[in-house]
């Protein structure tokens, strides 16, 4: 067992912070540590909070932290932010927005940059979740960047997915069609004191009615909750729904439960392979002057990007 593995199992925040940074940076050797840690995972409950920009995701997460700490729960929090084009880091550090919890030793908050990844998450998110899980965190809250129609990667990481909506989305047909509507375990209409909140609830209700057949055979039907996160209104009810969804997952037919776990593990394997191949291919390109020859060939009009990329892929596959 790696020494850093022992420290993380003991709850060492500094060791966990370093490892998550190394995972994010793709440092050599982290995969062997993650292999060590994997057998210690599976106990933390992962709650994803996603939705459109301006829906108040950070405020919802901040309130969830407060309520869960009152119950004595230990928490890990991952906030995925857009990447700075200059530093490659997270533009918005959510530790600032959640600073009232920053000194709580039972709350480990980490901001991560997307670094060009789509889907609302960072490529390193799953690894960071496993680190927090191995630390013994009871709950791991994952806040995505503001997502669009097909950015729904959170469903592959979270046990319960909360989709937050702002008021005034009622007539936005594009939002109704959005891919994130398909992944919600709980819908939250935040800023319920503003105009348009009731209309948003009506449209969400109509959407669920149109898909009523999906919730037959003991399938979970997503509840819709009005919340005023800045005032803490509705957060206790949100936690009750999270617990109900958790218990539902434990009580459903074994085949359904097994299928969900199977899909999550399958997705994790594919994503890990994809990330590893991208890193190795990038290293090959960075350390090989062949790409310069390809660029020159295109500039001279002797080739095109498609032909040259196929050549480089073929060279990479036969380089080992």
C-alpha positions, 0 to 999 in steps of 0.5 A, a space after each residue: 500500500 502506498 504511503 499516501 493511500 494510508 494518509 488519505 484513508 486516515 482522512 489527511 486533507 493535505 495528502 488528498 489535496 495533493 493527490 487530486 491536484 496530481 490527478 488533475 495534472 495527469 502526474 505519472 504514478 497517480 493511477 497506481 494510487 487510485 488502484 490502491 484506493 478503489 477498494 476503499 470506495 463505495 461508501 460515500 453517497 454522491 449527490 450531483 447538482 447541475 442545471 443552467 447558469 444562474 440557477 443558484 447551484 452554489 447556493 443550494 450546495 452551500 445550504 446542503 452542506 450546512 444542513 448535513 453538518 448539523 446532522 453530523 455528516 462528513 462531507 466532500 465537495 467538488 465544484 467544477 468551474 470553467 477553465 481560465 484561458 491563461 492559467 488553466 485553472 478554475 476561474 471561479 473558486 467555489 471556496 469563496 462562495 462557500 467560505 463559511 465552511 472552509 474552516 470546518 475540518 469535516 468539510 473538504 471543498 475542492 474546486 476543479 477546472 473543466 480544462 476543455 472537457 464537455 459534459 459539465 465535469 472535469 476529466 478528473 472528477 471521478 478520480 477526485 470523488 474516489 479520493 473523497 470516498 476513500 477518506 470516509 466522507 459520508 456525502 460527496 456533493 458535486 456541482 457542475 458548471 452551468 450546462 447545456 443540452 447534452 452536458 449530462 456527465 454527472 449522471 455517470 458519477 452521482 447516486 442522486 442527480 438534482 437539476 436546478 432551474 431558475 424561474 422564467 424558463 416556462 416558455 423556453 421550449 429548448 430547455 424543455 427538450 434539453 438533455 439534462 431534463 432526462 437525468 433528473 432524480 429531483 427537480 429544484 426550481 430555485 428563487 421561488 420568490 420570483 415571478 415565473 417560479 410557479 410557471 416553471 413548476 407547471 411546465 416541469 409537471 407537464 413534461 413529467 406527465 408526457 413521460 409518465 410511462 417511464 415511471 411505471 414498474 417501480 421506477 422513481 418519478 422525479 419530484 419538483 420542489 420550490 426552493 429559496 436557497 438564499 434563505 434556506 427555504 426548502 433545503 430540509 425538504 430537498 434532503 428528505 427527497 434525497 434520502 427517499 431516492 437513496 432508499 428507493 435505490 436500495 428497495 428496487 428490483 435487483 435487476 434494475 439496481 444491478 443494471 444501473 451499477 453495471 452502466 456506471 462501472 462500464 462508463 467509468 472504464 470507457 472514460 478511463 480508457 479514453 483519458 489514458 489514450 488521449 494523454 498518451 497520444 498527446 505525449 506522443 505528439 508533443 515529443 515527436 517532430 512528425 506533426 511539424 512535417 504534417 503541418 508543413 505538408 498542409 501549408 504546402 498544399 500537399 495534404 490535408 488535416 484529415 489525411 495527416 491526422 490519420 497518418 499520426 494516429 497510425 504512427 501512434 498505434 504502431 509506436 509501441 
